[in-house]
Structures are given as C-alpha cells and as structure tokens.
Amino acid sequence: MLDARGTGVPAIVHWGADLGDVSDADLAGLADASVAAVANAAVDVPIRLSVLPQLDQAWLGRPALALTSGDFGFQVESVEREAGLIRIALGSAACTVAVDYELTPEGLLRGRVSVANRLDSPLGVNEANLILPLPARAHELLDFSGRWSGERRPQRRAVQDGAWTRESRHGRGGHDGVFLSIAGTPGFGFRTGEVWGVHLGWSGNQRVWVERVGGSLTAVGTGELLAAGEVVLGSADTYTSPWAYGSWSDRGMDGMSERFHAFVRRTTASSDRPHPLLLNTWEAVYFDQDDAALRELADTAASVGVERFVLDDGWMAGRTDDTRGLGDWTVDRARRPDGLTPLIEQAASRGMDFGLWVEPEMLTADSATATEHPDWILRDVPGGSLPLTARHQYVLDLSIQAAFDHVLAQLDALLTEYPIAYLKWDHNRDQPTPRAHAQTLALYRLLDELHRRHPTVEIEACASGGARIDLGVLDRIVRVWPSDNNDPLERQAIYRWTSLLVPPEMFGAHLGATTSHITGRTHDLSYRLATSLFGWAGIEWDLREATGAQLSQVGMWATLYKEVRPLVARGNVVRADRDDNLWVHGIVAPDASEALFSISAVSLGDAPIPAPVQLPGLDARRRYSVELVSLGDEPRLLAVAAPPWMTADRVELPGRLLSEVGLAAPPLAPEQTVLLRVRALEA
Ligand code: DGJ
C-alpha cells in the first residue's frame, strides 16, 4: 500500500498480508495513522520509508539511487495505474525516475526503477535499487551462500542495527550467490511463521541488503551492482533496473515459494511440456567422445526409457580437454567425419531426441575466434590488457556487435543443420569485470534472438553447476542445472533450497554414478533413484556399467517418473518442519487429489525411533490412501522391526490426521529414502 497523496515522494505504508476490501476513507485513515512520531535529535518531520528513499528525505540507510548528479529533490510528476501495475514518475533537475510496482495474480510483488537523463550532459548511474519495508517482527534472516558442488547453503542470523549486505561480482549470481533473502518472524520454518522473501531477477552483478536504521526502520533493498562509470546515460537515455521480486507469506517458506512457482509457471512455457527423461553424457565419458561408445550408451539409455540423449562438452574441433577448443562451434570432423548425424540418427532410431552442450559466452586462446579476433575477448577496459583466465578460458565480449553476430550465426548454423531439440548452455567461469551490465544484457538478447529463430529448441542454463540461477535467465530457458554434484545426499540439500524459488520441473534431478565422482561416497541405487524423482529427471550415470538388475530398476523408475511428471510440473512443493535427521518433502497436486512424498535420512539421527512423520499440504477433509513405492531394494532400517503400517498394503486416513498427527517414522539408516504415493479416495 502506497501513500501517493501530495507532491512529495510517495511513502510505502504496507507490504504484507492482503488487507481485504478497504474503503478509500479507511486507506487514507490508515496512511495517516501510520505516520510515526518525530524522534529526538533528528529532523523535525516523521521519517517514512518512501518508494525512493534518499538522504534529503532524512533516510539514513542505503539510498535507492546513487547518480553522479541530481539524486535529490524529487517531486511526483505522475502516478499511473494499469491493471496490476503502478508507475510512479518522479522528477529532479537531472532526471526522471520511474518506480514500477506490479502485484501479480499470484500475489508476488515485483518492482523496478528506471532513470532517464534530463541533462544535456552525461549522467552516471551508480545505483538504482528497489527498497521495501520490513516490519520489526521480521527480525530473523535466512539467505544463502555455497561453493562449487555445494550451491545454496542456508545461513541464518538476527537482524540488528546496521546492514547485512551481500554482493556478487561474479558476473553471474555465483556458487555462493545470495539467491533469496528471507526475513521472517523468529524461528520461521517451511510451514510456520510470516516471511518476506526477496530475489533479484538478474544474471549479473548484484547487491541485496537488509538494514535496520537507527533501531527502528528496517528495509530490504536490492539492485544491480554497477561499477563506477559502467552505466553513463547520454542525453535522454534511460537505465532500467532488473525486476526485484518480493514474496510474502504467513504460511512460512512453503507459502512464499508457492507464489514464486505459480509466477514462474505462468510466465514461462516450461510447465506445459512433457519434460523428457534425459541422459547427459558428461560423467559417463567426459571428453573421451568415442562414437561407438556413445552409440552403446544411447542404446542402453533407450532400453531403460530415456527420451532425450544429450551430448556434453567435447564434440567441437580440438576440444580434447578443458584447456583448448572452446569458442568455435563446429563439429570435430577429425573424430566425426560425418558430423553429429550418425549419433543423432542413432538416438532418433531409438526414439530419443537430441541435445547438445554449448558454452557460447566463452573461448580459449587457441580457438579461431580468439586468434582472429583477440579484441573480442572481454576486457576490463576495451582494448586493455588480457584478463586472467579461469578454467583456461576467456569470456567473449558479447557487447561487441560483431562478436555477438558471430556466435549467433554459429549457433544458428548448428541448429539449422541438425535436428537439435535442446541446448545445455554452460557458463564455466566467473566474469569479474566492471562490464557485467552490458554483457548480461547481451546474453539476454542472444537467448531471445535464438529463441525467436528456433522457438522449439529448449535451453538449459548451466553455470559450472548452479552458479547462474535467477528469474532473469529463467524467463528465457526451460530449466537449470542446479549443481555438478550428483551425490544424492548433496542433491537432497540442493533441491530442498533451490526449490524455494525454482519450480521442481525446472531443475535437472539426475541419477549419478554408484560412487559419486565428486564426493567419493557410495549410495544404494534406490536412494539415488528416489532423490531424482523430485525434479526434471535425468541420468548422468554411465549406464554401460550397470548390471541387468540395475537397468531394470532404472527402467521401473523411468516408468514411474513418466507417471508422476505431470504432478511434479504442476504440484505444490511442501516440506515438513522437523529438527531431526529426517527430511520430509512432497509434491501435492493443486487440487490435493494426489501427492508424492519422500522421507529421507540425511544423517544418523539422535533418536533411535524418530518422531512421527506428518505429511503436509493434504486436504484436511478428504480421505487418502498412502502406499509405499518400491524402487527395487528396500530402504535399510536401523530397528528390529519397521512400524506396522510399512508392512501393510496401504494406510487409509483422513488428510487432517496425516498432516497433523502423521505416521510412525521409518527409522531409516543414513542416506536412505522411503517414497510414498498418496491418493485421495474420493473426489
Ligand atoms: C560444467 C557443467 O556443470 C557440467 O555438467 C559439464 O557440462 C561441464 N561443465 C562440461 O565442461
């Protein structure tokens, strides 16, 4: 709720619960009643958080704007409302600033700030942030950090005076990116507490902070992290910030993520598609791309029900390891005289479509592109010295039109020559550069143009695992690769937190090798399979190593995945709040007619008999049947006998009892999962 009366910068009165049908008079009354006292030893007017908090309004926190001139003295010039969108235009001597807010049908609030130069001279934009109020009761904060192969690790702290600021200069969110900042009432959980989650829909450098100013006002702010001089507006030019998204819930983080999921599902094409079960060749062969071996892998994949065969890194000319051969998107004719056609035809003859790995924003020094156009390498200053390499590679400067056109033409040629259904679009290095703004916009243009030319080609965003997952890129792709780590124990955690923002059908949930290539841990097949059902399923395992019995287990799982994928693609993700070693999560159909749950032991618990397992999100008034799903071998229990319900055919109980009282917990050994299918018995 905004108070846009008068000519001053409008104040934000409320962001949170829907206030219902309130008369104009009561809205005005509330706006008046919310004006605070005038503090001692402060300015002589009450301080209110405005839509553009700046120093001249006595806002002593981080300001919304930092310009090289004229970032004070704003007056309202217009307030326009259209459908769910409100645009507030403010003017100063130097610029016009528009603050847009949109309340989406899902109840998600999004906002952005644009700055248009009114001067005859250049105007530098150093910051243009969206700032939202947080109530005093939201004094616990959860956000994320992480590392390669361990993305999105939660961290909690109290909100205190001062700012908790997270910045990414990776030129992408980064493995340790903040991802989501969630402020809430103390102890908020998945199902309890009031929470305010904020995310910046941007794939470049960014900042988000939560700040309590002078012990009273608390705000959360976010915006692009711009280097000095990175955005300089010529006369009449405009800078528009990325959208910042806010999701409020009084039902804990599950309610918050429901809004994000509903928005993403409505605004992207992804959820209408069948999400084919895919096999990706990376961990099976790495760079050792022998076509005979790949054909054998494709045959085995098809025999278990795989629907898409994805050829990973190593297919390009000269790309025999990660030190070379990046940047020229042509097939290695020395190793594949007939190009990709034999492999694609082999896949097609087995009923699979074909996907291909690319990393269009990158190049190695030996590539023809780098040799012929060294000036296309992204440098801190155009024409400046070469930057440091990372994974032996450089970044292609997509803001140079010729470089952009070149890579677009190469990708276009590939997609025109071959029937490619899917691109795995990788991005394997940070871009620590003061020019990430133009690069990020150019990436979006490249994806958009490719989509325009090849509208049916699906694109996965990968960034050395999950280092670029945000609503900016999600708007242009069908799924993300959440991590390079295929160890199912690690993936349990990665899915749990990634799914707060990303709907499950939009992240790859892949079956890894028996012994994880990254952690060296060995896991039962059933645990690996159960973990891989809660997303867009795929396989990284070299199926040629699998025994006949294991292949039939994988085949059973593939059939089950195809059965449950419509549920995964539409359902509500629910997670139970527990403080022990059992993680309970599920996907419940929007009409609550069915659900899939998993109970996973992520460590050896303290209690030999854990507390009962509640199944959240079911319809309290309906009766359900609960059945164990077998994925081959039975989960290992650390007990003399399982709870009796586990050996019965099924349990039939009302939803209210399942959600509130629950089932006796399976005393699982570490890294074991029990999978449950829950179906409503009556409509
Ligand atoms: C990093 C990705 O995350 C992997 O899945 C794989 O595609 C490699 N890059 C290939 O270089």
Boltz pocket constraint, residues with backbone or C-beta under 6 A from the ligand:
constraints:
  - pocket:
      binder: B
      contacts: [[A, 282], [A, 312], [A, 313], [A, 357], [A, 426], [A, 428], [A, 462], [A, 463], [A, 464], [A, 465], [A, 481], [A, 483], [A, 484]]
      max_distance: 6.0
